[in-house]
């Protein structure tokens, strides 16, 4: 089923359904019940855990602080247990993307030796983490325990009030993240902004049916912003890794050239993110949430209208 609330289901039913679906998909990946490679399975499972945390944020005030923090911490910690495998592979993918972007000025094999070193590092980390099994087994246990608690998530309201304050908080924090990144640009400020943007993207997906075409467009633009910020952070991580582990790039001239391209691309991504971010966060948080709330009310009232009999 899709990651969204459906028509003719209460908010409580929808939230619990989505939670079960994401948990079961994550467990299927980690238990080897799919055709994905181990690295792909871990990557997909981590995405499911992030989507679960976004789901919790959407009903944060409704389920209460204690439940929210317990479950959010659970899914966060389970994801961290799986992070090393994915983070190592991302460095390889980041270099590939950088090479493609600057294909007109560097050859496809321009950083061949660096890529081979990064690939060997990624493979070593993957083999070590997956061979130990402890981290993955611990994550599976934590997720299974969380699944048992989903039925106890208490969501009594079935109207916009169950969502309104949480959505406004996420939008407001994203707007604040934009302002902070513009005024005090740093790896940390852009990364923090990205996290806020991704929560908004997930929430727009969950609320898709309130106005499908419009919400699809808003979600698409928000994802594009999250991708700009994600690519920027991946490049920052690669830059730091290359500086900390000089053995990954033994040719000093090649290293300097690579670091220069990383800085150049990061500047491009940050500028694109700021322009798009100003559009997405153009409204005041209260105005934005009020507008989405009107769409919600119209959608719900349409569902309650009887279908006219055909003549």
C-alpha positions, 0 to 999 in steps of 0.5 A: 500500500502507498505511504499515504492516508486513504479515503474512508479511514480514520486518522488512527486507522491510517497511521497504524496501517502505514506504520505496520506496512513500513515496519513489515517492509523493513523487517522483510529486507533485514530478514533476507526475504527480498531479492535485494542485495544486503547493501540494498536491503539495508538502504531500503530498511533505513528509508522505512525507518525514516518514514516511520519517524516522519509519521510519528511527527505528524501525530506527535501531539496526538499520541503524546510526548512519552509515546512519541519519544519512545518510538522515535528513539527506537526507530532512530537507534535501529537506523543508526545500527545500520548506518555504517554500511550505507554511509560507506557506499554513499561515498562511492556514489557521490564520487560517481555523481560528481564525475558525471556532473563535470563530465565535460572537464574531466574524463570518466576515469579521471579519479579512477584510483580514488574510486577504487580506494573508496570501493575497497573501503566500502566493501571492507566496512560492509563485510565487517558489519554484515559479518558480525550480524550483531548490529542487524540482529539488534535492529530487527529485535528493536523493530519487532518490539516496536511493532507490538506497540503500534496498536497502543498508539492512541489517536482519538481525534479524526479531524484536522486538529490531530495533524495541524499543530505537528505539520505547522511545527515541521514547516516552521522548523524548515523555514527556520533551517533555511534562515539559519543556513543562509545567515550562518552557512556550515555543513551542520546548518545545511544538514539540519535544514535537510532533515527538516525538509525531508520531514515536510516531504514525507508529510506531503506524501502522507496527505497526498489525497487531500488534493492529489495533483497539487500535493504531488507537485508540492512533494516533488519540489520539496524532494528536489530541495531535499536532494540538493541538500542531501547531495551537498552533505554527501559531498561535504562528508567525502571532502572530510574523508579525503582530508582525514584519510590521505591514503585514499588519494595518494596523488596530491595534485589529483586530490587538490583537483578533486577537493576543488571540484567538490567545493565548486559543486557544493556552492552550486547545490547550496545556491539552488537549495536557497532559491528553491527553499525560498519558494517552498517556505514563502508562506508564514507557517500558520498561513501554510497550515491553514491552506492545507487545512482547507484542502483537508476539510474540502476533501473530507466533506466530499467523501461524506457527500452521497453519490447522485443516482444515475438517471 
